[in-house]
Amino acid sequence: MTKFSIDTGGGAHATQTPLTDVRVPVLHREGATCDIYAPGHQLHYKHQGAAVRTRSLSTKQVLVDQTWVTLVLDDGTERVWRHHDPDRLNRMIELLRGSCVIYPDAHALRVGPYWFNCATQVDAWEECSLVFPVIRQ
């Protein structure tokens, strides 16, 4: 059975388009993608599920300097983590100010509804092509 988009008033004579024909562009940054699920890279849904069941701490400030993320907690203490996509993290922080929560036992950061897998200072850090893509001219 083929699913069709909702009829918006065209009645029986309207042309219906199958939902499978809808094209969603794939977002890439300058052709670079990251498929690493190590600390500081992509967040697997199982990691997110485990993180949400651990203790959480709210932050009052998140500072991003390249891949370094300084988290200032509500009690004034700081943690320094890393994340491979500082541009995306900064956009979410700017868009959703004041809604940052960390899950320190799972090295996860949540900004509003967006989750980020971070690497702590004791985690092994692995660079990926997403951080500093080579731009050829």
NORFEN-V388531 format. One record per backbone hydrogen bond with DSSP energy under -1.0 kcal/mol. NH is the residue of the N-H (numbers start at 0). CO is the residue of the C=O. E is the energy in kcal/mol with one decimal. If there is no record, write none. Layout:
NH CO E
NH CO E
This chain:
4 16 -1.6
13 10 -1.2
18 2 -1.5
20 17 -1.9
21 18 -1.5
28 31 -1.3
31 28 -2.7
40 37 -1.9
41 35 -2.5
47 43 -2.1
48 44 -2.3
49 45 -2.1
50 46 -2.6
51 47 -2.3
53 50 -2.2
56 101 -2.5
58 99 -2.2
59 71 -2.9
60 71 -1.5
62 69 -2.8
64 67 -2.9
67 64 -2.3
68 80 -3.4
69 62 -3.1
70 78 -3.4
71 60 -3.0
72 76 -3.0
73 57 -1.7
75 72 -2.1
78 70 -2.0
80 68 -3.1
81 118 -1.8
82 66 -2.2
83 39 -2.7
88 84 -2.1
89 85 -2.7
90 86 -2.3
91 87 -2.2
92 88 -2.3
93 89 -2.6
94 90 -2.2
95 91 -2.5
98 95 -1.4
100 109 -2.6
101 56 -3.2
102 107 -3.0
105 102 -1.6
107 102 -1.6
108 115 -2.7
109 100 -3.3
110 113 -3.1
111 98 -2.4
113 110 -2.3
115 108 -2.9
117 106 -2.9
118 81 -2.3
